[in-house]
Each structure stands twice: as C-alpha cells, then as structure tokens.
C-alpha cells in the first residue's frame, strides 16, 4: 500500500530533551516536506527536500533540523525542544514541489 | 517570499447550497495552486489543483478559478453535502519555492 508513515504519533517530552520524528514513504517520491499545524495559522512549512542530500528551509525552520540521506526517509530533529514547538506535525511527499502531496498521519508533540 | 490570505475563516451553508472560498497570493511568480481538505482528526488531502496556464478547472461538484492579474483564486463547491464539512486550505507555490498554505476555512454544511 502506497503511504507516508510517521513515528511516533504522539509524544510528550520536556524542554531541552532531543527528539527525532521519523518520516518514511514508499512511493519513490523525490520531494519531501515537513509542516507544523497550529490553530488559526494553517500549515506552515518547516523544511523541504527536493532530492537526496538536498534540503531547504521553509517558512519556520528555527529550532529544527532535517536530513535526507535516503530517498524514502526524511527525519525531523528537534535538538533542544521548547514549549513553543508544541504542535501537530505532518510529513508529506510528492513526485515534485508542484504535484499532489501525500501527507502522513501526523505527530502530536507536546513540550513541557 | 509568498504570502497567502484566505477568506472567510469560517463558513456555514445549508445543505444543497453553494460555498465559495477565496484566496489571494503575493508572489506573481507562483504558478501552482492546490486546494486541500482536512476532515476532523485526519490528514490533509488534495481535492483539486490548478496551474497558471488555465483559468478554471472543474471536477464534479468542485471547481477552482484563477485570476492571475488580480492574484486571486477561488474554490467553488456546489450542491454541498454534510460530508463536505471540513477545513479547506489553499496554497501557492512555483518550482524551487517553499510551499505556502493559507490559514484555512472551516466549512460547516448544515442539514
């Protein structure tokens, strides 16, 4: 089944404790992206990747890191999480940046 | 960079009526304009998209119109049904540019 998977789905952590949210797709998509969703603000792009080893900042990259070592995986790293990073996070993938994006199920992160 | 505004933020219609959601964008280089639907507790899913070389696109009860001169595009849903109740997001981008969504419109279809 073609899909985008994210793990974990829910995470409660404390300020400063490094965490990684994994994202994987099995559709051979070149483009992958991370978004955060907050009430009233819609979906805001954090980072995106046009292909392996190519990553670019979105609108809200501060406090996040990403890597794209393999085509199928695009992990999101929070090296020192803060409460303002409490949000719902979505990973998405697509054949290109101007084609349909397929979203993962979301990761609800709470930073205390 | 690109900025996308979306109106209204909430919209209630009677079942069977039409609903229209409007978006404006700032970057004249943007040439791809998708619309995503997000049902409660679910992930966003594409419902329709339009590129700058066409002015209108239709798919059954859903249509999107684009006015490049005015830099705005609209989603039209006809004969609304309860299952159309969701949050709708517009977006604008062009190749190599980051992807920018509007803040969303919560549509409620009342029986």
Interface residues (C-beta under 8 A of the other chain):
Chain A: X33 X35 X40 X41 X42 X43 X44 X45 X48 X50 X56 X57 X58 X59 X90 X96 X97 X98 X100 X101 X103 X104 X105 X106
Chain B: X1 X6 X9 X31 X32 X34 X43 X44 X45 X46 X49 X51 X89 X93 X94 X95 X96 X97 X98 X99 X100 X101 X102 X103 X104
